[in-house]
Amino acid sequence: MRPDGDIILITGANGRIGTAVMRELRKTFSNVVGFDLQSPPDPPGGCTRIPVDITSDSSMSEGLRIPGAHHGDSIASVIHLAAYYDFIGKPSPMYDKVTVNGTRLPAGRPARRI
């Protein structure tokens, strides 16, 4: 049985903020889905986590296919929390790769409904 309503999608779902946001949104919405590089076995109750690398077009495409097959074909909102950070403070190409470019669609590919 599919949950009622559109999908609320959260990137960076495994972090402290992402996990807390998923837990709070689940109190109001039945269709909360989280994307993160790794998907731990125990998402907050009633939520779904899907392993997705937001820097990879093929991983994003596959990640978006899964909720479409199991949760319906409409995303109401995306809460983008995925980001690269470290506590060393040295410049890293991962910052641009994840935090900046991870928010962009590949060139020439329009946004679409799943």
Residue pairs with C-beta under 8 A, 6 or more apart in sequence:
2 70
2 71
2 72
3 30
3 31
3 71
3 72
4 30
4 31
5 29
5 30
5 31
5 72
5 76
6 31
6 72
6 74
6 75
6 76
6 77
7 31
7 32
7 33
7 67
7 71
7 72
7 74
7 75
7 76
8 25
8 29
8 31
8 32
8 33
8 75
8 76
8 77
8 79
9 33
9 34
9 35
9 67
9 75
9 77
9 78
9 79
10 18
10 21
10 22
10 25
10 32
10 33
10 34
10 35
10 78
10 79
10 81
11 18
11 34
11 35
11 36
11 52
11 54
11 78
11 79
11 80
11 81
11 82
11 102
12 18
12 35
12 36
12 80
12 81
12 82
12 83
13 19
13 22
13 34
13 35
13 36
13 43
13 49
13 81
14 34
14 36
14 37
14 38
14 39
14 40
14 49
15 36
15 81
17 81
18 34
18 36
18 81
19 44
21 79
21 81
22 32
22 34
22 43
22 44
22 47
23 44
23 45
23 47
25 32
26 32
26 44
26 45
26 46
26 47
30 46
31 71
31 72
32 44
32 46
32 47
32 48
33 47
33 48
33 49
33 50
33 67
33 71
34 43
34 47
34 48
34 49
34 50
35 49
35 50
35 51
35 52
35 54
35 63
35 82
36 49
36 51
36 52
36 82
37 51
37 52
37 53
38 51
39 49
39 50
39 51
40 49
43 49
48 67
48 70
48 71
50 63
50 66
50 67
51 63
52 59
52 60
52 62
52 63
53 59
53 60
54 60
54 82
54 98
54 102
55 97
55 98
55 101
55 102
57 106
57 109
64 114
65 114
67 75
67 114
68 114
73 113
73 114
74 113
74 114
75 113
75 114
80 103
82 98
82 99
82 102
83 98
83 99
84 92
84 94
84 95
84 97
84 98
84 99
85 95
85 99
86 92
105 111
